[in-house]
Amino acid sequence: MSFQTGLSGLTAASRNLDVIGNNIANAQTVGAKVSRAEFSEVVAASTIALTGRNEGIGVETTTVSQQFTQGTVELTGNNLDLAINGGGFFRVTMPDGTAAYSRNGQFKLDTQGNIVTNQGANLMGYPTTVAGTRTSVALQPLQLPTSTPIPAKITSAIDAEFNVDSRAVVWNAPTPPVALTTYGTSLTTYDSQGAPIAASIFMRKTANDTWEVYTDPTSNATATASLAATLTFGTNGALLSSVPANPTIGVTSPNPTIGTFTPTLNMGKSTQFATAFTVTKLTQDGYAPGDFLALRINEDGIVTANYSNGQSQAAGQVALADFRNVQGLRPTAGNNWVETSASGQPILGSPTEGKFGAIRAGAVEQSNIDLTTELVNMMTAQRTYQANAQTIKVQDQVLSTLTNLR
């Protein structure tokens, strides 16, 4: 029996050395987690019943567990490197369509604009609006429009904030005191194909605290100018009313097929004070087509793409997964884990939501393996292996002595 006891010790020590060796080999593997061999004593119930003695008959490896403690977050400067600072796993879809989970955030862009791992697995996330609001809980591969430009957007709204001079003289139609273009400004708008078109707005004072807004100052005669709105200001200088309440201006595209489009004109924060005419804000919501330049990912996992037309648009949100029993996950190749019946089904969510950690872009999570500790463990396991070998040697000597009795 002592031979079997020593043999079980050799087997367990060898398995322990395998685990320690794997830890040492992966000390620099991004997202790797330290493993630990766990053992239990083997006791024969029949031996206790017959002899009344309860000594064991060896050892066995119960399991190899992994410790999912946080690894050190190391900055890399690569925007596609992601580290999870806290709980959760990246959800990836392997090339064969199966789901896997990882803490390795070394991602790349493939030729189709998908965010993928080094093994070609797609990083999964949630769809969002261009403003970054999640629109669905259904997972999809995160993809950026890198192959074609983002489409142009027609100008649909113009925001203008300005101050008109309350000291200005009232316009006299027969003999205008100033040109219609004296109080005016212009900006670039875009048609549905992204062609830039200059649009202008001009104001004239028609009575105390009353101004008219024009958009087609072809001459100083009101007959050839396009009246967009009439503004009335209060005694405190703030805008009291606009007639119509939601004025529009006509902008004509150089493409006859597109024709004229009419963005709304918002002047709600304009003022009339006794100071020079100034424009404090003049923006519009259209833009030309744009090519992909770069991306950034914030701690909430929102993936934002930057384009050559100056636009920044959200392209999705990184999804994270967690499990009731992470020890039940089964490790696979490529530094991934897959769910099992012991781990339970994944709980999906967004970074910084509940128990999920925050995303740190431009960084990776190093392994939580302490190389010094593993080297000490290796020496201990080596001595354990030698000690078990020695018990077999001694048992062999005892057996040899017995067989040589005369």
Backbone torsions as a table, in degrees:
resi	resn	phi	psi	omega
1	MET	NA	-33.0	-179.1
2	SER	-64.3	-31.1	176.0
3	PHE	-61.2	-44.4	-179.3
4	GLN	-67.2	-35.8	177.7
5	THR	-63.2	-46.9	178.7
6	GLY	-64.7	-38.6	179.2
7	LEU	-64.1	-40.4	177.7
8	SER	-64.2	-35.8	176.8
9	GLY	-65.6	-40.5	176.8
10	LEU	-62.8	-42.1	179.8
11	THR	-63.2	-44.8	-179.6
12	ALA	-65.9	-42.4	179.9
13	ALA	-65.6	-38.0	178.0
14	SER	-64.7	-41.0	177.4
15	ARG	-64.2	-39.0	178.2
16	ASN	-63.6	-40.0	177.8
17	LEU	-65.3	-36.5	176.6
18	ASP	-61.4	-45.1	-179.3
19	VAL	-64.8	-45.2	-179.9
20	ILE	-63.6	-41.4	178.1
21	GLY	-61.2	-39.4	177.2
22	ASN	-65.2	-39.3	176.0
23	ASN	-60.5	-46.4	-179.0
24	ILE	-63.8	-40.8	-179.1
25	ALA	-63.9	-29.7	-176.2
26	ASN	-105.2	20.2	-179.2
27	ALA	-61.8	-27.2	179.7
28	GLN	-108.4	12.7	178.9
29	THR	-83.1	123.8	-177.8
30	VAL	-62.5	128.5	175.9
31	GLY	79.8	1.1	-179.4
32	ALA	-72.3	150.3	179.7
33	LYS	-119.5	141.8	-176.0
34	VAL	-68.6	140.1	178.3
35	SER	-106.9	156.3	-179.6
36	ARG	-142.8	126.5	175.2
37	ALA	-79.3	131.9	-179.4
38	GLU	-119.0	136.6	-170.7
39	PHE	-122.3	161.1	174.3
40	SER	-143.7	154.7	-178.8
41	GLU	-77.7	143.5	176.1
42	VAL	-103.2	125.5	-179.3
43	VAL	-127.3	133.5	178.6
44	ALA	-92.2	114.6	-178.7
45	ALA	-63.4	-35.0	-179.0
46	SER	-64.5	-35.6	179.7
47	THR	-65.2	-40.0	178.6
48	ILE	-64.4	-40.8	-178.5
49	ALA	-65.4	-37.1	-175.8
50	LEU	-83.2	-39.5	-172.2
51	THR	-108.8	-17.4	-177.1
52	GLY	78.5	0.9	178.8
53	ARG	-96.2	146.2	-175.3
54	ASN	-118.7	25.3	176.4
55	GLU	-70.8	149.4	-178.9
56	GLY	-76.4	171.5	179.6
57	ILE	-119.9	18.7	176.7
58	GLY	141.8	-162.0	-175.6
59	VAL	-138.0	153.3	175.1
60	GLU	-139.2	153.5	176.7
61	THR	-81.8	115.2	-178.5
62	THR	-75.6	-49.0	-179.2
63	THR	-164.1	166.3	169.7
64	VAL	-116.1	109.1	-176.7
65	SER	-99.8	158.5	176.5
66	GLN	-117.2	145.3	-179.3
67	GLN	-102.6	114.2	-173.7
68	PHE	-94.6	41.6	174.9
69	THR	-74.3	159.6	-177.2
70	GLN	-66.9	133.1	172.5
71	GLY	-89.8	168.3	179.8
72	THR	-69.3	132.3	176.9
73	VAL	-86.5	120.9	-176.0
74	GLU	-115.7	127.4	-179.3
75	LEU	-72.2	139.6	178.5
76	THR	-122.8	-26.4	-177.4
77	GLY	86.5	-6.0	178.0
78	ASN	-90.3	119.6	-175.5
79	ASN	-62.2	-21.8	-179.7
80	LEU	-89.8	-2.8	172.6
81	ASP	-84.6	127.6	-176.8
82	LEU	-126.4	137.6	174.6
83	ALA	-122.4	140.5	174.8
84	ILE	-95.5	115.3	178.0
85	ASN	-97.2	85.8	-175.5
86	GLY	134.2	-155.8	-175.3
87	GLY	-83.2	158.9	175.1
88	GLY	117.0	165.6	177.8
89	PHE	-132.2	149.6	169.2
90	PHE	-70.2	138.3	176.1
91	ARG	-98.4	120.2	-179.6
92	VAL	-125.0	152.2	175.7
93	THR	-109.9	117.7	-176.4
94	MET	-69.5	161.4	179.7
95	PRO	-55.6	-26.4	178.8
96	ASP	-86.8	3.7	176.4
97	GLY	93.1	-4.9	-179.7
98	THR	-82.2	157.2	-179.0
99	ALA	-91.6	143.3	176.5
100	ALA	-143.3	166.7	-175.4
101	TYR	-135.0	141.0	-172.1
102	SER	-148.8	155.5	170.0
103	ARG	-108.1	2.5	179.6
104	ASN	-84.5	111.5	-175.6
105	GLY	-101.4	27.9	177.9
106	GLN	-86.8	90.3	-175.4
107	PHE	-104.9	162.0	179.9
108	LYS	-136.6	169.3	170.6
109	LEU	-105.7	130.2	175.9
110	ASP	-90.0	-175.0	-174.2
111	THR	-68.2	-19.5	178.1
112	GLN	-94.3	2.3	-179.6
113	GLY	86.7	8.3	177.1
114	ASN	-76.9	143.9	173.5
115	ILE	-87.0	116.9	-171.2
116	VAL	-131.5	163.2	174.2
117	THR	-84.9	177.5	177.5
118	ASN	-66.9	-19.0	177.4
119	GLN	-92.3	2.8	178.8
120	GLY	86.1	11.4	178.0
121	ALA	-80.0	140.5	-179.3
122	ASN	-81.7	132.1	171.8
123	LEU	-75.0	130.1	-176.1
124	MET	-98.5	150.5	-179.9
125	GLY	-159.6	-171.9	-179.3
126	TYR	-104.7	145.1	173.9
127	PRO	-72.3	147.5	178.9
128	THR	-136.9	165.6	169.0
129	THR	-74.5	170.6	179.2
130	VAL	-65.8	-17.7	178.0
131	ALA	-87.3	-8.0	176.4
132	GLY	100.3	12.0	177.9
133	THR	-89.2	126.6	-179.0
134	ARG	-65.4	133.4	-175.9
135	THR	-107.9	-12.3	-177.3
136	SER	-159.5	156.6	175.4
137	VAL	-98.3	3.0	177.7
138	ALA	-78.8	128.7	-178.6
139	LEU	-74.8	148.4	175.0
140	GLN	-150.8	155.9	176.2
141	PRO	-62.3	137.6	177.8
142	LEU	-78.8	123.5	-175.1
143	GLN	-137.5	140.9	177.5
144	LEU	-112.6	143.5	179.4
145	PRO	-77.4	73.8	-177.4
146	THR	-86.1	-20.3	-174.3
147	SER	-86.9	-31.1	-179.3
148	THR	-128.5	153.4	178.4
149	PRO	-66.1	152.1	171.2
150	ILE	-69.3	144.4	-175.7
151	PRO	-68.1	157.3	176.9
152	ALA	-70.3	160.6	176.9
153	LYS	-127.0	127.6	-179.5
154	ILE	-70.8	143.9	177.3
155	THR	-68.5	122.4	179.5
156	SER	-116.4	-15.4	-178.5
157	ALA	-149.6	141.6	175.9
158	ILE	-124.6	128.9	175.6
159	ASP	-106.7	123.0	-179.4
160	ALA	-128.5	129.3	173.7
161	GLU	-125.5	126.6	-178.1
162	PHE	-151.3	165.8	172.9
163	ASN	-119.3	125.6	174.3
164	VAL	-98.8	146.6	-173.8
165	ASP	-77.4	116.1	180.0
166	SER	-67.2	-15.2	179.7
167	ARG	-84.2	-4.8	-178.8
168	ALA	-62.8	145.5	179.0
169	VAL	-77.8	152.8	178.9
170	VAL	-69.6	136.7	-179.4
171	TRP	-60.8	133.5	175.7
172	ASN	-113.7	109.7	-172.4
173	ALA	-55.1	-47.3	-178.5
174	PRO	-64.7	-39.0	-179.4
175	THR	-131.8	80.6	-177.1
176	PRO	-57.7	132.6	-179.6
177	PRO	-69.2	-31.6	179.0
178	VAL	-140.6	161.9	175.9
179	ALA	-67.9	152.9	-179.9
180	LEU	-60.6	-27.4	-177.6
181	THR	-81.7	2.7	-178.0
182	THR	-63.0	-45.4	178.3
183	TYR	-106.9	88.9	-176.5
184	GLY	-160.6	169.8	178.8
185	THR	-156.4	171.8	-179.9
186	SER	-147.3	160.9	176.6
187	LEU	-152.2	168.4	-179.8
188	THR	-95.1	126.6	173.8
189	THR	-110.8	173.9	-176.6
190	TYR	-134.8	139.2	173.9
191	ASP	-85.0	-175.3	-173.7
192	SER	-68.0	-14.7	176.3
193	GLN	-100.7	2.9	177.5
194	GLY	87.7	10.4	178.0
195	ALA	-73.2	130.3	180.0
196	PRO	-76.3	136.4	-179.0
197	ILE	-135.7	127.2	178.6
198	ALA	-75.4	132.4	176.5
199	ALA	-125.7	139.2	-176.6
200	SER	-125.7	148.5	171.5
201	ILE	-131.4	141.1	-177.1
202	PHE	-136.4	147.9	-178.4
203	MET	-120.8	148.5	170.3
204	ARG	-139.8	146.9	-178.9
205	LYS	-88.4	120.1	-177.9
206	THR	-104.9	-16.2	176.7
207	ALA	-165.5	169.3	177.1
208	ASN	-58.4	126.4	179.2
209	ASP	67.7	14.5	-179.7
210	THR	-128.3	129.5	179.8
211	TRP	-132.5	145.2	173.6
212	GLU	-107.0	143.2	-179.3
213	VAL	-110.6	126.9	-179.7
214	TYR	-118.9	154.8	-178.7
215	THR	-126.0	4.1	-178.6
216	ASP	-142.1	71.8	-174.5
217	PRO	-81.7	68.3	-179.9
218	THR	-74.8	-19.9	175.0
219	SER	-159.3	-179.6	179.0
220	ASN	-82.6	-3.2	-178.8
221	ALA	-86.7	132.8	-177.6
222	THR	-64.7	-22.2	-177.9
223	ALA	-66.1	-27.0	-177.4
224	THR	-104.6	6.9	177.2
225	ALA	-106.5	148.0	-176.3
226	SER	-96.8	112.9	-179.8
227	LEU	-76.6	123.4	-179.4
228	ALA	-99.7	-39.4	-176.4
229	ALA	-163.7	160.3	172.0
230	THR	-117.3	123.4	-176.6
231	LEU	-105.8	138.0	176.5
232	THR	-122.2	127.5	-177.8
233	PHE	-107.5	150.0	178.1
234	GLY	-86.3	176.7	-178.9
235	THR	-68.7	-17.9	176.9
236	ASN	-89.6	4.3	177.2
237	GLY	89.5	-9.2	-179.4
238	ALA	-82.6	156.5	179.4
239	LEU	-72.7	124.7	178.7
240	LEU	-88.4	-45.0	-175.8
241	SER	-156.1	159.1	174.2
242	SER	-133.4	130.4	178.8
243	VAL	-122.8	113.2	0.0
244	PRO	-71.0	166.5	-177.5
245	ALA	-67.4	-33.9	179.6
246	ASN	-124.1	77.6	-176.1
247	PRO	-69.2	156.1	175.6
248	THR	-127.3	160.4	174.2
249	ILE	-125.2	147.7	179.0
250	GLY	-93.0	126.9	178.3
251	VAL	-122.0	126.4	-176.1
252	THR	-100.7	124.2	179.2
253	SER	-75.3	148.3	173.4
254	PRO	-67.7	-14.1	177.5
255	ASN	-92.1	111.3	-177.6
256	PRO	-58.3	-28.2	179.8
257	THR	-65.3	-36.4	178.1
258	ILE	-75.8	-43.1	177.3
259	GLY	74.6	-143.5	-176.8
260	THR	-100.5	134.6	173.8
261	PHE	-121.4	158.6	-168.9
262	THR	-128.4	85.7	174.6
263	PRO	-68.4	149.0	176.5
264	THR	-76.2	153.9	-177.2
265	LEU	-120.3	113.2	-179.1
266	ASN	-102.8	114.8	-180.0
267	MET	-122.7	25.6	-170.3
268	GLY	-61.8	-24.6	-177.4
269	LYS	-103.4	15.5	178.7
270	SER	-73.3	157.3	-175.3
271	THR	-135.8	166.1	172.4
272	GLN	-131.6	104.8	177.7
273	PHE	-127.8	164.5	-179.2
274	ALA	-81.8	66.4	177.0
275	THR	-149.8	168.9	-174.1
276	ALA	-61.8	152.1	177.8
277	PHE	-62.6	126.2	178.9
278	THR	-140.1	148.4	174.5
279	VAL	-108.8	118.9	-177.8
280	THR	-98.3	-20.7	178.0
281	LYS	-153.9	134.8	177.6
282	LEU	-152.6	99.0	-176.8
283	THR	-132.8	161.2	174.6
284	GLN	-145.0	161.0	-170.2
285	ASP	-101.3	8.9	178.5
286	GLY	-92.4	166.0	176.7
287	TYR	-162.1	161.2	178.1
288	ALA	-82.3	169.4	174.3
289	PRO	-60.9	154.7	-178.3
290	GLY	-144.0	143.5	176.9
291	ASP	-92.6	149.6	-179.7
292	PHE	-67.0	134.0	178.5
293	LEU	-113.6	-52.0	-175.0
294	ALA	-160.7	173.4	176.7
295	LEU	-136.6	161.9	172.3
296	ARG	-143.4	152.4	-178.2
297	ILE	-129.4	125.3	-178.3
298	ASN	-91.3	-179.8	-174.1
299	GLU	-68.1	-19.0	175.6
300	ASP	-82.7	-1.8	179.6
301	GLY	85.3	5.4	178.7
302	ILE	-72.0	123.4	179.0
303	VAL	-92.4	116.7	-178.4
304	THR	-114.1	127.1	179.3
305	ALA	-101.0	137.9	176.6
306	ASN	-104.7	137.8	-173.9
307	TYR	-123.3	162.2	-174.7
308	SER	-67.0	-16.0	178.5
309	ASN	-89.3	10.3	178.7
310	GLY	86.5	0.0	-178.5
311	GLN	-86.6	148.2	171.7
312	SER	-124.7	124.3	-176.6
313	GLN	-131.8	137.7	175.5
314	ALA	-70.6	139.1	-178.8
315	ALA	-118.7	12.4	179.4
316	GLY	139.4	179.1	-179.7
317	GLN	-134.9	131.8	179.2
318	VAL	-63.7	133.7	177.1
319	ALA	-98.4	144.1	174.8
320	LEU	-119.3	155.9	179.6
321	ALA	-130.9	150.4	175.1
322	ASP	-141.9	168.2	-175.4
323	PHE	-136.2	152.4	176.3
324	ARG	-64.1	-37.4	-178.6
325	ASN	-130.2	90.5	-178.6
326	VAL	-66.8	-23.2	178.1
327	GLN	-67.2	-18.3	178.7
328	GLY	-81.7	-7.3	178.0
329	LEU	-67.1	144.7	178.8
330	ARG	-103.5	121.3	179.3
331	PRO	-69.5	143.3	177.0
332	THR	-131.0	177.8	-179.6
333	ALA	-65.3	157.3	178.5
334	GLY	81.6	17.9	178.3
335	ASN	63.1	39.7	179.6
336	ASN	-119.1	166.2	171.5
337	TRP	-128.1	154.6	174.6
338	VAL	-126.1	153.2	-178.6
339	GLU	-74.2	153.3	175.7
340	THR	-134.7	176.4	176.3
341	SER	-64.6	-28.4	179.8
342	ALA	-73.6	-33.6	-178.9
343	SER	-77.8	-27.7	-173.3
344	GLY	84.0	173.4	-179.6
345	GLN	-76.0	152.9	-177.6
346	PRO	-70.3	146.8	171.7
347	ILE	-104.2	116.0	-174.0
348	LEU	-97.9	150.0	178.0
349	GLY	-171.0	-171.6	-177.5
350	SER	-106.9	151.6	175.5
351	PRO	-54.6	143.8	-178.4
352	THR	68.2	6.2	-179.6
353	GLU	-98.6	117.9	-179.5
354	GLY	63.7	-126.3	-176.7
355	LYS	-87.7	1.9	-179.8
356	PHE	-78.9	143.5	-179.2
357	GLY	-78.1	176.8	178.8
358	ALA	-92.7	152.0	177.0
359	ILE	-89.0	132.3	173.8
360	ARG	-114.7	107.5	179.5
361	ALA	-78.9	153.5	-178.7
362	GLY	73.5	24.9	-178.9
363	ALA	-153.7	160.5	175.0
364	VAL	-131.5	156.4	176.2
365	GLU	-93.9	116.1	178.2
366	GLN	-72.0	165.8	179.0
367	SER	-65.1	155.9	177.1
368	ASN	-94.9	22.7	-178.1
369	ILE	-86.4	122.9	176.2
370	ASP	-90.6	109.5	-174.0
371	LEU	-63.2	-38.6	179.9
372	THR	-61.7	-46.0	179.1
373	THR	-60.8	-41.2	-178.5
374	GLU	-66.5	-36.1	178.7
375	LEU	-67.0	-38.9	176.3
376	VAL	-65.8	-42.4	177.8
377	ASN	-61.7	-35.6	179.7
378	MET	-65.6	-40.8	178.3
379	MET	-65.1	-39.5	178.2
380	THR	-64.2	-44.9	179.3
381	ALA	-63.5	-36.2	177.8
382	GLN	-63.3	-43.8	179.0
383	ARG	-65.4	-36.9	177.9
384	THR	-63.5	-40.9	178.2
385	TYR	-62.8	-44.2	-180.0
386	GLN	-64.3	-39.0	-179.5
387	ALA	-64.9	-41.8	178.4
388	ASN	-66.3	-36.9	175.6
389	ALA	-63.6	-35.6	179.8
390	GLN	-67.4	-35.3	178.2
391	THR	-64.8	-36.3	177.3
392	ILE	-67.0	-39.9	179.8
393	LYS	-63.4	-44.8	179.6
394	VAL	-64.7	-41.8	178.7
395	GLN	-62.2	-37.3	177.0
396	ASP	-64.3	-39.1	178.8
397	GLN	-66.1	-40.7	178.2
398	VAL	-63.2	-43.3	179.5
399	LEU	-65.2	-36.3	178.8
400	SER	-65.7	-39.8	179.2
401	THR	-63.1	-42.4	-179.7
402	LEU	-65.2	-39.7	-178.1
403	THR	-73.8	-17.1	-178.9
404	ASN	-96.5	5.3	177.2
405	LEU	-68.0	139.7	179.0
406	ARG	-129.0	NA	NA
